[in-house]
Amino acid sequence: MMNLAVFASGTGSNFDAVMNAIENGNLDARVSLLVSDRIDAGVIEKAQKRHVDTVVFNPKSFVNKEAFERALLADCKDRGVEWIILAGYMRLIGPTLLTAYEDRIVNIHPSLLPAFPGKDAIGQAFEKKVKITGVTVHFVDDGMDTGPIIDQEAVRIEAQDRKEDVERKIQAVEHVLYPRVIQSLKAKEESK
Ligand code: GAR
């Protein structure tokens, strides 16, 4: 069974999708920790409802990224966390966590990378009037959405779609793709 920490800054629909996949037996894992860098993030209540340990921190109350990542690393190690799953965590990961969890930090991003990295990827795709966008799951490196791609799925933007329609379609894809990719990571690692 994989021991996961989920890092999230937002509403937590991907966190819920991972938890549902575990409950339904589609993902052989447990989530030992939910980390959020925003005290007002919706994901915190979702984690508490599910009795998942939560660590909420304010980056501004630390001298720098290294200091808060060292604290987060201790939180992860205390719980035997093996993989860090970024689910809408809107912050670059620094060397402290990248070194400790080499090739064991994954991210989901709402575009077909390398197109539209960074913030508001759905808005960027919508503005550019592309007809196909999608979802990418990738290993995290020190860049902004630049690490090796693990899997992707396309989403078509229809002429009549509003931005909210695209968001809904992207999220529906994310909620199936992310648990499936996480489940595949263990097998991938074992076959290395
Ligand atoms: C998701 O769409 C995820 O792909 C995106 O944040 C959203 C979080 O939603 N992540 C990024 O943009 C990372 N660059 P959620 O809080 O409902 O899971």
py3Dmol code that shows the C-alpha trace and the ligand (Angstrom):
import py3Dmol

protein = """\
ATOM      1  CA  MET A   1       0.000   0.000   0.000  1.00  0.00           C
ATOM      2  CA  MET A   2       1.382   3.406  -0.972  1.00  0.00           C
ATOM      3  CA  ASN A   3       1.675   5.970   1.790  1.00  0.00           C
ATOM      4  CA  LEU A   4       0.779   9.398   0.380  1.00  0.00           C
ATOM      5  CA  ALA A   5       0.845  13.040   1.423  1.00  0.00           C
ATOM      6  CA  VAL A   6      -1.383  15.332  -0.612  1.00  0.00           C
ATOM      7  CA  PHE A   7      -0.357  18.986  -0.948  1.00  0.00           C
ATOM      8  CA  ALA A   8      -3.159  21.340  -1.995  1.00  0.00           C
ATOM      9  CA  SER A   9      -3.985  25.065  -1.966  1.00  0.00           C
ATOM     10  CA  GLY A  10      -7.546  25.035  -3.313  1.00  0.00           C
ATOM     11  CA  THR A  11     -10.970  23.480  -3.088  1.00  0.00           C
ATOM     12  CA  GLY A  12      -9.690  19.918  -3.035  1.00  0.00           C
ATOM     13  CA  SER A  13     -11.771  18.158  -5.659  1.00  0.00           C
ATOM     14  CA  ASN A  14      -8.684  16.159  -6.674  1.00  0.00           C
ATOM     15  CA  PHE A  15      -8.003  15.310  -3.030  1.00  0.00           C
ATOM     16  CA  ASP A  16     -11.562  13.980  -2.831  1.00  0.00           C
ATOM     17  CA  ALA A  17     -11.090  12.010  -6.050  1.00  0.00           C
ATOM     18  CA  VAL A  18      -7.987  10.328  -4.607  1.00  0.00           C
ATOM     19  CA  MET A  19      -9.825   9.533  -1.353  1.00  0.00           C
ATOM     20  CA  ASN A  20     -12.819   8.152  -3.269  1.00  0.00           C
ATOM     21  CA  ALA A  21     -10.550   5.947  -5.383  1.00  0.00           C
ATOM     22  CA  ILE A  22      -8.999   4.562  -2.195  1.00  0.00           C
ATOM     23  CA  GLU A  23     -12.435   3.926  -0.660  1.00  0.00           C
ATOM     24  CA  ASN A  24     -13.668   2.234  -3.831  1.00  0.00           C
ATOM     25  CA  GLY A  25     -10.642  -0.045  -3.978  1.00  0.00           C
ATOM     26  CA  ASN A  26      -9.291   1.490  -7.187  1.00  0.00           C
ATOM     27  CA  LEU A  27      -6.171   2.851  -5.497  1.00  0.00           C
ATOM     28  CA  ASP A  28      -4.122   0.790  -3.068  1.00  0.00           C
ATOM     29  CA  ALA A  29      -2.937   3.660  -0.897  1.00  0.00           C
ATOM     30  CA  ARG A  30      -3.566   5.679   2.190  1.00  0.00           C
ATOM     31  CA  VAL A  31      -3.319   9.428   2.651  1.00  0.00           C
ATOM     32  CA  SER A  32      -1.433  10.060   5.896  1.00  0.00           C
ATOM     33  CA  LEU A  33      -1.251  13.817   5.555  1.00  0.00           C
ATOM     34  CA  LEU A  34      -2.901  16.767   3.862  1.00  0.00           C
ATOM     35  CA  VAL A  35      -0.674  19.833   3.610  1.00  0.00           C
ATOM     36  CA  SER A  36      -2.052  23.245   2.707  1.00  0.00           C
ATOM     37  CA  ASP A  37      -0.331  26.615   2.431  1.00  0.00           C
ATOM     38  CA  ARG A  38      -3.656  28.504   2.675  1.00  0.00           C
ATOM     39  CA  ILE A  39      -5.689  28.685   5.859  1.00  0.00           C
ATOM     40  CA  ASP A  40      -8.863  29.392   3.842  1.00  0.00           C
ATOM     41  CA  ALA A  41      -8.469  26.455   1.416  1.00  0.00           C
ATOM     42  CA  GLY A  42     -11.609  24.345   1.013  1.00  0.00           C
ATOM     43  CA  VAL A  43      -9.501  21.204   0.948  1.00  0.00           C
ATOM     44  CA  ILE A  44      -8.810  21.517   4.702  1.00  0.00           C
ATOM     45  CA  GLU A  45     -12.433  20.902   5.663  1.00  0.00           C
ATOM     46  CA  LYS A  46     -12.605  18.009   3.206  1.00  0.00           C
ATOM     47  CA  ALA A  47      -9.562  16.408   4.860  1.00  0.00           C
ATOM     48  CA  GLN A  48     -10.889  16.960   8.372  1.00  0.00           C
ATOM     49  CA  LYS A  49     -14.231  15.383   7.439  1.00  0.00           C
ATOM     50  CA  ARG A  50     -12.316  12.332   6.321  1.00  0.00           C
ATOM     51  CA  HIS A  51     -10.138  12.336   9.464  1.00  0.00           C
ATOM     52  CA  VAL A  52      -6.935  12.864   7.510  1.00  0.00           C
ATOM     53  CA  ASP A  53      -4.158  14.622   9.490  1.00  0.00           C
ATOM     54  CA  THR A  54      -3.782  18.170   8.229  1.00  0.00           C
ATOM     55  CA  VAL A  55      -0.859  20.556   8.366  1.00  0.00           C
ATOM     56  CA  VAL A  56      -1.767  24.123   7.454  1.00  0.00           C
ATOM     57  CA  PHE A  57       1.071  26.611   7.312  1.00  0.00           C
ATOM     58  CA  ASN A  58       1.555  30.241   6.426  1.00  0.00           C
ATOM     59  CA  PRO A  59       4.672  30.550   4.251  1.00  0.00           C
ATOM     60  CA  LYS A  60       5.096  34.141   5.440  1.00  0.00           C
ATOM     61  CA  SER A  61       5.726  33.029   8.994  1.00  0.00           C
ATOM     62  CA  PHE A  62       8.909  31.224   7.924  1.00  0.00           C
ATOM     63  CA  VAL A  63      12.165  32.968   6.977  1.00  0.00           C
ATOM     64  CA  ASN A  64      12.302  31.214   3.609  1.00  0.00           C
ATOM     65  CA  LYS A  65      11.177  28.213   1.542  1.00  0.00           C
ATOM     66  CA  GLU A  66      13.936  26.035   2.941  1.00  0.00           C
ATOM     67  CA  ALA A  67      12.637  26.615   6.482  1.00  0.00           C
ATOM     68  CA  PHE A  68       9.022  25.645   5.751  1.00  0.00           C
ATOM     69  CA  GLU A  69      10.025  22.747   3.533  1.00  0.00           C
ATOM     70  CA  ARG A  70      12.237  21.395   6.316  1.00  0.00           C
ATOM     71  CA  ALA A  71       9.215  21.452   8.634  1.00  0.00           C
ATOM     72  CA  LEU A  72       7.022  19.768   5.995  1.00  0.00           C
ATOM     73  CA  LEU A  73       9.702  17.158   5.373  1.00  0.00           C
ATOM     74  CA  ALA A  74       9.690  16.283   9.084  1.00  0.00           C
ATOM     75  CA  ASP A  75       5.869  16.043   9.013  1.00  0.00           C
ATOM     76  CA  CYS A  76       6.075  13.661   6.040  1.00  0.00           C
ATOM     77  CA  LYS A  77       8.902  11.550   7.449  1.00  0.00           C
ATOM     78  CA  ASP A  78       7.150  11.239  10.845  1.00  0.00           C
ATOM     79  CA  ARG A  79       4.239   9.588   9.062  1.00  0.00           C
ATOM     80  CA  GLY A  80       6.338   7.398   6.765  1.00  0.00           C
ATOM     81  CA  VAL A  81       5.133   9.222   3.639  1.00  0.00           C
ATOM     82  CA  GLU A  82       6.542   7.661   0.439  1.00  0.00           C
ATOM     83  CA  TRP A  83       4.991   9.845  -2.251  1.00  0.00           C
ATOM     84  CA  ILE A  84       3.983  13.507  -2.373  1.00  0.00           C
ATOM     85  CA  ILE A  85       0.932  14.157  -4.515  1.00  0.00           C
ATOM     86  CA  LEU A  86       0.438  17.777  -5.568  1.00  0.00           C
ATOM     87  CA  ALA A  87      -3.248  18.459  -6.157  1.00  0.00           C
ATOM     88  CA  GLY A  88      -3.645  22.143  -6.899  1.00  0.00           C
ATOM     89  CA  TYR A  89      -0.633  23.140  -4.763  1.00  0.00           C
ATOM     90  CA  MET A  90       0.249  26.506  -6.262  1.00  0.00           C
ATOM     91  CA  ARG A  91       3.877  26.744  -5.169  1.00  0.00           C
ATOM     92  CA  LEU A  92       7.188  25.609  -6.645  1.00  0.00           C
ATOM     93  CA  ILE A  93       8.835  22.756  -4.760  1.00  0.00           C
ATOM     94  CA  GLY A  94      12.354  23.558  -3.555  1.00  0.00           C
ATOM     95  CA  PRO A  95      15.532  21.498  -3.214  1.00  0.00           C
ATOM     96  CA  THR A  96      14.771  20.341   0.349  1.00  0.00           C
ATOM     97  CA  LEU A  97      11.726  18.282  -0.686  1.00  0.00           C
ATOM     98  CA  LEU A  98      12.989  17.492  -4.195  1.00  0.00           C
ATOM     99  CA  THR A  99      16.138  15.871  -2.803  1.00  0.00           C
ATOM    100  CA  ALA A 100      14.355  13.971  -0.041  1.00  0.00           C
ATOM    101  CA  TYR A 101      11.620  12.724  -2.395  1.00  0.00           C
ATOM    102  CA  GLU A 102      13.543  12.350  -5.647  1.00  0.00           C
ATOM    103  CA  ASP A 103      11.211  11.092  -8.429  1.00  0.00           C
ATOM    104  CA  ARG A 104       8.468  10.709  -5.821  1.00  0.00           C
ATOM    105  CA  ILE A 105       6.651  14.001  -6.187  1.00  0.00           C
ATOM    106  CA  VAL A 106       3.926  14.204  -8.829  1.00  0.00           C
ATOM    107  CA  ASN A 107       1.694  17.008 -10.010  1.00  0.00           C
ATOM    108  CA  ILE A 108      -1.495  17.351 -11.998  1.00  0.00           C
ATOM    109  CA  HIS A 109      -1.852  20.308 -14.335  1.00  0.00           C
ATOM    110  CA  PRO A 110      -4.931  21.377 -16.323  1.00  0.00           C
ATOM    111  CA  SER A 111      -3.364  21.634 -19.794  1.00  0.00           C
ATOM    112  CA  LEU A 112      -1.459  19.498 -22.270  1.00  0.00           C
ATOM    113  CA  LEU A 113       2.023  20.491 -21.129  1.00  0.00           C
ATOM    114  CA  PRO A 114       4.303  21.985 -22.311  1.00  0.00           C
ATOM    115  CA  ALA A 115       1.428  24.239 -23.432  1.00  0.00           C
ATOM    116  CA  PHE A 116       0.034  26.685 -20.873  1.00  0.00           C
ATOM    117  CA  PRO A 117       2.189  26.115 -17.775  1.00  0.00           C
ATOM    118  CA  GLY A 118       1.704  28.149 -14.595  1.00  0.00           C
ATOM    119  CA  LYS A 119      -1.404  29.804 -13.245  1.00  0.00           C
ATOM    120  CA  ASP A 120      -4.866  29.694 -14.837  1.00  0.00           C
ATOM    121  CA  ALA A 121      -3.947  27.159 -17.521  1.00  0.00           C
ATOM    122  CA  ILE A 122      -7.614  26.753 -18.463  1.00  0.00           C
ATOM    123  CA  GLY A 123      -8.014  30.521 -18.887  1.00  0.00           C
ATOM    124  CA  GLN A 124      -4.834  30.626 -20.984  1.00  0.00           C
ATOM    125  CA  ALA A 125      -6.141  27.888 -23.303  1.00  0.00           C
ATOM    126  CA  PHE A 126      -9.540  29.564 -23.517  1.00  0.00           C
ATOM    127  CA  GLU A 127      -8.003  32.957 -24.435  1.00  0.00           C
ATOM    128  CA  LYS A 128      -5.870  31.364 -27.151  1.00  0.00           C
ATOM    129  CA  LYS A 129      -9.006  29.721 -28.567  1.00  0.00           C
ATOM    130  CA  VAL A 130      -7.317  26.332 -28.871  1.00  0.00           C
ATOM    131  CA  LYS A 131      -9.675  23.508 -29.824  1.00  0.00           C
ATOM    132  CA  ILE A 132      -7.948  20.837 -27.791  1.00  0.00           C
ATOM    133  CA  THR A 133      -6.515  21.181 -24.314  1.00  0.00           C
ATOM    134  CA  GLY A 134      -6.343  18.597 -21.554  1.00  0.00           C
ATOM    135  CA  VAL A 135      -4.693  17.303 -18.422  1.00  0.00           C
ATOM    136  CA  THR A 136      -1.102  16.310 -17.665  1.00  0.00           C
ATOM    137  CA  VAL A 137       0.310  14.305 -14.768  1.00  0.00           C
ATOM    138  CA  HIS A 138       4.076  14.688 -14.429  1.00  0.00           C
ATOM    139  CA  PHE A 139       6.991  14.194 -12.075  1.00  0.00           C
ATOM    140  CA  VAL A 140       7.982  17.405 -10.354  1.00  0.00           C
ATOM    141  CA  ASP A 141      11.346  19.030 -10.906  1.00  0.00           C
ATOM    142  CA  ASP A 142      12.605  22.502 -10.008  1.00  0.00           C
ATOM    143  CA  GLY A 143      10.820  24.210 -12.921  1.00  0.00           C
ATOM    144  CA  MET A 144       7.260  25.466 -13.329  1.00  0.00           C
ATOM    145  CA  ASP A 145       5.312  22.443 -14.643  1.00  0.00           C
ATOM    146  CA  THR A 146       8.392  21.177 -16.492  1.00  0.00           C
ATOM    147  CA  GLY A 147       9.097  17.681 -15.110  1.00  0.00           C
ATOM    148  CA  PRO A 148       8.911  14.422 -17.084  1.00  0.00           C
ATOM    149  CA  ILE A 149       5.391  13.676 -18.295  1.00  0.00           C
ATOM    150  CA  ILE A 150       3.780  10.477 -16.985  1.00  0.00           C
ATOM    151  CA  ASP A 151       0.405  10.652 -18.728  1.00  0.00           C
ATOM    152  CA  GLN A 152      -1.915  13.045 -20.513  1.00  0.00           C
ATOM    153  CA  GLU A 153      -5.503  13.146 -21.663  1.00  0.00           C
ATOM    154  CA  ALA A 154      -7.061  15.506 -24.191  1.00  0.00           C
ATOM    155  CA  VAL A 155     -10.212  17.577 -23.721  1.00  0.00           C
ATOM    156  CA  ARG A 156     -11.973  19.215 -26.681  1.00  0.00           C
ATOM    157  CA  ILE A 157     -13.151  22.817 -26.399  1.00  0.00           C
ATOM    158  CA  GLU A 158     -16.374  23.169 -28.381  1.00  0.00           C
ATOM    159  CA  ALA A 159     -17.355  26.462 -30.026  1.00  0.00           C
ATOM    160  CA  GLN A 160     -20.221  27.007 -27.592  1.00  0.00           C
ATOM    161  CA  ASP A 161     -18.181  26.197 -24.454  1.00  0.00           C
ATOM    162  CA  ARG A 162     -17.794  28.888 -21.814  1.00  0.00           C
ATOM    163  CA  LYS A 163     -14.769  28.844 -19.534  1.00  0.00           C
ATOM    164  CA  GLU A 164     -16.845  27.139 -16.802  1.00  0.00           C
ATOM    165  CA  ASP A 165     -17.753  24.348 -19.238  1.00  0.00           C
ATOM    166  CA  VAL A 166     -14.083  23.726 -19.987  1.00  0.00           C
ATOM    167  CA  GLU A 167     -13.272  23.750 -16.265  1.00  0.00           C
ATOM    168  CA  ARG A 168     -15.972  21.156 -15.647  1.00  0.00           C
ATOM    169  CA  LYS A 169     -14.716  18.901 -18.441  1.00  0.00           C
ATOM    170  CA  ILE A 170     -11.103  19.204 -17.301  1.00  0.00           C
ATOM    171  CA  GLN A 171     -11.982  18.394 -13.698  1.00  0.00           C
ATOM    172  CA  ALA A 172     -13.991  15.339 -14.732  1.00  0.00           C
ATOM    173  CA  VAL A 173     -10.915  14.050 -16.585  1.00  0.00           C
ATOM    174  CA  GLU A 174      -8.573  14.898 -13.684  1.00  0.00           C
ATOM    175  CA  HIS A 175     -10.648  12.985 -11.161  1.00  0.00           C
ATOM    176  CA  VAL A 176     -10.325   9.751 -13.134  1.00  0.00           C
ATOM    177  CA  LEU A 177      -6.804  10.220 -14.486  1.00  0.00           C
ATOM    178  CA  TYR A 178      -4.999  11.177 -11.260  1.00  0.00           C
ATOM    179  CA  PRO A 179      -5.935   8.141  -9.131  1.00  0.00           C
ATOM    180  CA  ARG A 180      -5.205   5.867 -12.104  1.00  0.00           C
ATOM    181  CA  VAL A 181      -1.741   7.379 -12.634  1.00  0.00           C
ATOM    182  CA  ILE A 182      -0.931   7.262  -8.909  1.00  0.00           C
ATOM    183  CA  GLN A 183      -1.858   3.580  -8.865  1.00  0.00           C
ATOM    184  CA  SER A 184       0.479   2.988 -11.834  1.00  0.00           C
ATOM    185  CA  LEU A 185       3.466   4.619 -10.099  1.00  0.00           C
ATOM    186  CA  LYS A 186       4.164   1.730  -7.803  1.00  0.00           C
ATOM    187  CA  ALA A 187       4.221  -0.773 -10.649  1.00  0.00           C
ATOM    188  CA  LYS A 188       6.487   1.557 -12.637  1.00  0.00           C
ATOM    189  CA  GLU A 189       8.885   1.867  -9.727  1.00  0.00           C
ATOM    190  CA  GLU A 190       8.999  -1.885  -9.190  1.00  0.00           C
ATOM    191  CA  SER A 191       9.813  -2.529 -12.852  1.00  0.00           C
ATOM    192  CA  LYS A 192      12.783  -0.092 -12.794  1.00  0.00           C
TER     193      LYS A 192
END
"""
ligand_1 = """\
18
GAR
C -6.741 21.433 -10.611
O -7.431 21.709 -11.795
C -5.268 21.242 -10.879
O -5.012 20.653 -12.119
C -4.764 22.660 -10.832
O -5.448 23.227 -9.743
C -6.766 22.658 -9.687
C -7.061 22.292 -8.255
O -8.403 21.936 -8.127
N -3.345 22.712 -10.658
C -2.551 23.608 -11.229
O -2.968 24.510 -11.929
C -1.076 23.415 -10.949
N -0.281 24.264 -11.767
P -8.915 21.182 -6.832
O -8.497 22.023 -5.628
O -10.408 21.160 -6.982
O -8.308 19.814 -6.811
"""
view = py3Dmol.view(width=600, height=400)
view.addModel(protein, "pdb")
view.setStyle({"model": 0}, {"cartoon": {"style": "trace"}})
view.addModel(ligand_1, "xyz")
view.setStyle({"model": 1}, {"stick": {}})
view.zoomTo()
view.show()
